[in-house]
Amino acid sequence: MTNPRHARDTERGRYYSDPAGGPDLISVTNVLGTAVNKSFALVPWGAGLVADHVIADPIGTARRARTEKTALRRELVAVPSNTSERAANLGTRVHARAVHLVLGTPHPTDPEVEPYAQQLARFFRLWQVDFDRDIEATETTVLHRQYGYAGTGDLWLWLPTGAQRRRQLWLIDYKTSVKKPVTTVYPEQPMQLAALRHAPVALLADDTDIEAPRVHRTALLNLRPRGHRLIEVPSGRPVFRAFLGAVRTARYLHGAPKPSEYPSILPPWAPGSDRKAA
């Protein structure tokens, strides 16, 4: 995840400020993180991480289970969240490196990121991408004020993929992972790209509104240390309608009362009731 200029983290997740002065706009990733159930994948993933942690030092873990139960439990519980934070941090750095690569600007040395940058550079070479000719936009924030959301796309790129190799504009989202297969696609990822594709407004660097580029096709670019894969995903109207349903769900959940705010209903004769039995 990147850190766009108008995005900020709140207790309800990430929101965007509208430079035109309108209401705050919920971020696309916030919508999907709030309204899409990912437990079917996250629970086995987290359990696997804890299992790997124990297997890496079974004798030490067994000893600590007898002498440091509380500390060991805290450590094991924290394994999935710590791993997730490291992965998110790596993803942010890879995205930043991608921008430097596309713009040809200086970048800090980061050995952990460099294998991903090499795969991205290899992707550009294989497709014979001319940065000046073929790249329409990179790291650009788009808005849909009517539906109250915003997001930042990674790359709008012209590729010769139409009939007779006619150029088409692709909206591409980078996805990084150390261990996931290069073919990995999650169900909510097409919704993310549909949201970005159908947003009608893009922001220039000076916050001027322009019409967002008209996208023909959308894809994930899975970057791994030793490989990459461009995978087309659907982002048409049916997928967009599903995303809008998630927007409504997320907004409801963000505005719902806290558990402590729901009133308890007591019978009139119960102790503490503010009503007296007739």
C-alpha positions in Angstrom: 0.0 0.0 0.0 1.2 3.5 -0.9 0.7 6.8 0.9 -1.1 9.1 -1.4 -1.1 12.8 -0.5 -4.8 13.1 0.3 -5.1 9.8 2.1 -5.1 9.5 5.9 -5.7 6.7 8.4 -8.6 7.0 10.8 -10.1 4.8 13.4 -12.5 3.6 10.6 -9.6 2.9 8.2 -8.2 5.0 5.4 -10.2 7.9 4.0 -9.3 10.5 1.4 -9.8 14.3 1.7 -11.4 15.8 -1.3 -9.3 18.7 -2.5 -12.4 20.3 -3.9 -13.8 20.5 -0.3 -16.5 17.9 -0.4 -17.1 15.1 2.1 -14.3 12.6 2.9 -14.2 9.7 0.5 -13.7 6.1 1.8 -10.7 4.4 0.2 -11.1 1.4 -2.1 -8.9 -0.8 0.1 -10.8 0.3 3.2 -14.1 -0.8 1.6 -12.7 -4.2 0.7 -11.0 -4.6 4.1 -14.2 -3.8 5.9 -16.9 -5.4 3.8 -15.3 -8.5 2.2 -14.9 -11.7 4.3 -11.3 -12.9 4.0 -11.3 -15.3 7.0 -11.5 -18.3 4.6 -7.9 -17.5 3.6 -6.6 -15.6 6.6 -7.3 -18.2 9.2 -5.4 -21.1 7.5 -2.6 -18.6 6.6 -2.2 -17.4 10.2 -2.4 -21.0 11.5 0.3 -22.0 9.1 2.6 -19.2 10.1 2.3 -20.1 13.8 2.9 -23.8 12.9 6.0 -22.8 11.0 7.2 -20.7 13.9 6.9 -23.7 16.2 8.4 -26.2 13.8 11.5 -23.9 13.4 12.4 -24.5 17.0 10.4 -27.3 18.5 12.7 -28.0 21.4 12.9 -24.4 22.4 9.2 -24.0 22.0 8.5 -27.0 24.2 10.8 -25.7 26.9 9.2 -22.3 26.9 5.8 -23.9 27.0 6.8 -25.2 30.4 8.6 -22.1 31.8 7.3 -19.1 29.8 3.7 -19.9 28.9 2.4 -16.3 28.9 5.3 -14.8 27.0 5.2 -17.7 24.4 1.5 -17.3 23.9 1.9 -13.5 23.2 4.7 -14.3 20.8 2.7 -16.9 18.9 -0.4 -14.7 18.8 1.6 -11.9 17.3 3.2 -13.9 14.5 0.4 -13.4 11.9 0.1 -9.6 12.5 3.9 -9.1 12.5 4.2 -11.0 9.3 1.4 -9.0 7.7 3.0 -5.7 8.8 6.3 -6.8 7.2 4.6 -7.8 4.0 2.7 -4.5 3.9 5.9 -2.5 4.5 7.7 -4.5 1.7 4.7 -3.8 -0.7 4.9 -0.1 0.0 8.6 0.0 -0.7 8.2 -2.0 -3.9 5.5 0.4 -5.1 7.8 3.4 -4.3 10.6 1.7 -6.2 8.3 1.1 -9.2 7.5 4.8 -9.4 11.3 5.6 -9.4 11.8 3.0 -12.2 9.0 4.4 -14.3 10.0 8.0 -13.9 13.7 7.4 -14.1 14.4 9.2 -10.8 17.0 8.3 -8.2 16.1 5.8 -5.6 17.5 4.6 -2.3 19.4 1.3 -2.1 17.1 -1.5 -0.8 18.4 -5.0 -1.3 15.1 -6.6 -0.3 13.2 -4.7 -2.9 15.7 -5.0 -5.8 14.6 -8.5 -6.9 11.0 -7.2 -7.4 12.3 -4.2 -9.2 14.3 -6.4 -11.5 11.2 -8.4 -12.3 9.2 -5.3 -13.1 12.0 -4.1 -15.3 12.0 -7.5 -17.1 8.2 -7.1 -17.6 8.8 -3.7 -19.3 11.6 -5.2 -21.5 9.5 -8.2 -22.6 6.6 -5.9 -23.6 9.1 -3.4 -25.2 7.5 -0.6 -23.2 8.6 2.9 -24.1 8.0 4.9 -20.9 7.4 8.2 -22.7 5.1 6.7 -25.3 3.3 3.9 -23.5 2.8 5.0 -19.9 -0.3 7.1 -19.4 -0.2 7.6 -15.7 1.4 6.1 -12.5 0.4 6.4 -8.8 -2.6 8.5 -9.7 -5.6 9.1 -7.4 -9.1 8.8 -8.8 -12.3 9.9 -7.3 -16.0 8.9 -7.6 -17.8 11.6 -5.7 -21.2 10.3 -6.5 -20.6 7.0 -4.7 -18.2 8.6 -2.1 -15.0 6.7 -2.7 -11.4 7.2 -3.9 -8.3 5.2 -4.6 -4.9 5.3 -6.1 -4.0 3.2 -9.2 -0.5 1.9 -9.8 -0.1 2.0 -13.5 -2.0 3.0 -16.7 -0.1 1.4 -19.5 -0.7 1.1 -23.3 0.0 -2.5 -24.5 -0.4 -4.0 -28.0 -3.1 -6.5 -27.0 -6.0 -5.7 -29.2 -6.9 -7.1 -32.6 -4.0 -6.8 -35.0 -1.9 -5.8 -32.0 -3.8 -2.5 -31.6 -2.8 -0.6 -28.5 -5.1 -0.9 -25.5 -5.0 1.0 -22.2 -4.5 -1.3 -19.3 -5.0 -0.4 -15.6 -2.4 -2.6 -13.7 -2.1 -3.2 -10.0 1.2 -4.5 -8.6 0.9 -7.4 -6.1 4.0 -8.5 -4.2 4.6 -11.6 -2.2 7.6 -13.6 -1.0 6.0 -17.1 -1.1 2.6 -16.9 -2.8 2.5 -18.6 -6.3 2.9 -16.2 -9.1 -0.6 -17.1 -10.3 -2.4 -16.0 -7.1 -5.6 -14.1 -7.5 -8.1 -13.3 -4.7 -11.8 -12.8 -5.3 -11.8 -9.1 -4.1 -9.0 -8.0 -6.4 -11.2 -7.6 -9.5 -13.5 -5.4 -7.3 -10.5 -3.2 -6.5 -9.6 -2.7 -10.2 -13.3 -2.2 -11.1 -13.6 0.6 -8.5 -10.5 2.4 -9.9 -11.5 1.8 -13.6 -15.0 3.3 -13.1 -14.0 6.4 -11.1 -14.6 9.3 -13.5 -12.2 11.8 -12.0 -8.4 11.8 -11.7 -6.3 14.3 -9.8 -3.2 16.0 -11.3 -0.3 16.8 -9.1 -1.7 20.3 -8.5 -5.1 18.8 -7.4 -6.8 19.8 -10.7 -9.6 17.5 -11.7 -9.3 15.8 -15.1 -11.4 13.1 -16.7 -9.9 9.7 -15.7 -8.3 7.8 -18.6 -10.7 5.4 -20.4 -9.4 1.9 -19.5 -9.9 -1.0 -21.9 -8.7 -3.9 -19.7 -7.4 -4.5 -16.2 -4.8 -6.8 -14.7 -2.7 -7.8 -11.7 1.0 -7.8 -12.2 2.2 -10.3 -9.6 5.8 -9.6 -8.7 7.9 -12.2 -7.0 11.6 -12.3 -6.3 12.2 -14.9 -9.1 9.3 -14.2 -11.5 6.3 -12.2 -12.5 3.0 -12.8 -14.2 0.5 -10.4 -15.8 -3.0 -11.7 -15.1 -6.1 -10.2 -16.6 -9.1 -9.9 -14.3 -12.7 -8.7 -15.0 -13.7 -5.2 -14.0 -16.9 -4.6 -15.9 -20.3 -3.4 -14.7 -21.2 -6.6 -12.7 -18.0 -6.4 -10.8 -18.4 -2.7 -10.2 -22.0 -3.2 -8.9 -20.6 -5.8 -6.4 -18.1 -3.2 -5.3 -20.8 -0.6 -4.8 -22.6 -3.0 -2.5 -19.4 -3.3 -0.5 -19.3 0.5 -0.2 -22.8 0.6 1.3 -21.9 -2.2 3.7 -18.6 -0.5 4.8 -20.3 2.8 5.4 -23.0 1.1 7.5 -20.4 -0.7 9.6 -18.4 2.4 10.1 -21.5 4.3 11.2 -23.0 1.5 13.4 -23.1 2.1 17.2 -20.4 0.7 19.3 -21.5 -2.4 21.4 -21.5 -0.2 24.6 -24.0 2.2 22.9 -26.8 -0.4 22.5 -29.3 0.0 25.3 -30.1 -3.0 27.5 -33.9 -3.6 27.9 -34.9 -4.7 31.4 -38.4 -5.8 32.5 -40.2 -3.1 34.5 -39.8 -5.0 37.8 -36.1 -5.7 37.4 -33.6 -3.9 39.7 -32.2 -0.9 38.0 -35.2 -0.4 35.7 -36.4 3.2 35.4 -40.0 2.0 35.2 -42.1 0.7 38.0 -44.4 -2.2 37.8 -48.1 -1.2 37.8 
